Amino acid sequence: MLVASVLVAAASPAFASDVQKPAKVKEVKVCQRVVPTGSIMAVKSCRTQKEWDELSTKSQDTVRQVRDRSASTLGAGSAN
C-alpha cells in the first residue's frame, strides 16, 4: 500500500505553489558623461541600454523633423 501511494504522488502534477517562477532579469545600468544644453559641465547619467536606445531614437526623430521642416520652409521661399 505504501508503494502505491508513492507511485501516485510521483505521477501527480505539481501544484502551482511548487512551480518556481523565472528569476527577474536585472537590467544593467550604463553610465555616460553628458553635457546638458547650455552648460559646459558634464554630468554622469546612468540608464539601461534600452533607455539609451530609446533616447537616441527620439533624438534622431526630432533632428529629422526639424531638418524636414526647415527644408520645406526654405524650398517654398526660393521659388521666385
C-alpha positions as CSV (number, residue, x, y, z in Angstrom):
1,M,0.0,0.0,0.0
2,L,2.9,2.4,0.8
3,V,4.4,1.7,-2.6
4,A,1.1,2.5,-4.4
5,S,0.8,5.9,-2.6
6,V,4.4,6.8,-3.5
7,L,3.7,6.0,-7.2
8,V,0.6,8.1,-7.2
9,A,2.4,11.0,-5.6
10,A,5.2,10.8,-8.2
11,A,2.7,10.7,-11.1
12,S,0.5,13.6,-9.9
13,P,1.1,17.1,-11.4
14,A,2.9,19.7,-9.5
15,F,0.9,22.3,-7.6
16,A,1.1,26.0,-8.6
17,S,2.9,26.8,-5.4
18,D,5.6,24.2,-6.2
19,V,6.4,25.7,-9.6
20,Q,9.3,28.1,-9.5
21,K,8.9,31.5,-11.1
22,P,11.6,32.6,-13.5
23,A,14.0,35.0,-11.9
24,K,13.7,38.6,-12.9
25,V,16.4,39.7,-15.3
26,K,18.2,42.6,-13.8
27,E,19.0,45.2,-16.4
28,V,22.5,46.6,-16.2
29,K,22.8,50.4,-16.0
30,V,25.1,52.1,-18.5
31,C,26.6,55.4,-17.3
32,Q,27.8,58.1,-19.7
33,R,29.0,61.6,-19.2
34,V,26.6,64.0,-20.8
35,V,26.9,67.8,-21.3
36,P,23.5,69.3,-21.0
37,T,22.5,72.0,-23.4
38,G,23.6,75.4,-22.1
39,S,26.2,74.0,-19.8
40,I,29.9,73.4,-20.0
41,M,30.0,70.9,-17.2
42,A,29.4,67.2,-17.9
43,V,27.2,65.2,-15.6
44,K,27.0,61.5,-15.1
45,S,23.8,60.0,-16.4
46,C,23.0,56.3,-15.8
47,R,20.3,54.4,-17.8
48,T,19.6,51.0,-19.0
49,Q,20.8,50.2,-22.6
50,K,17.1,50.1,-23.7
51,E,16.6,53.6,-22.3
52,W,19.7,54.9,-24.1
53,D,18.5,53.3,-27.3
54,E,15.0,54.9,-26.9
55,L,16.6,58.3,-26.2
56,S,18.8,58.1,-29.3
57,T,15.8,57.1,-31.5
58,K,13.8,60.1,-30.1
59,S,16.7,62.5,-30.7
60,Q,17.2,61.3,-34.3
61,D,13.4,61.6,-35.0
62,T,13.5,65.2,-33.6
63,V,16.5,66.2,-35.7
64,R,14.8,64.6,-38.8
65,Q,11.6,66.6,-38.2
66,V,13.5,69.9,-37.7
67,R,15.6,69.3,-40.8
68,D,12.5,68.4,-42.9
69,R,10.6,71.5,-41.7
70,S,13.5,73.8,-42.4
71,A,14.0,72.3,-45.9
72,S,10.3,72.7,-46.7
73,T,10.4,76.3,-45.4
74,L,13.5,77.3,-47.4
75,G,12.3,75.5,-50.5
76,A,9.0,77.4,-50.6
77,G,10.6,80.8,-50.3
78,S,13.2,80.3,-53.1
79,A,10.7,79.6,-55.9
80,N,10.7,83.2,-57.1
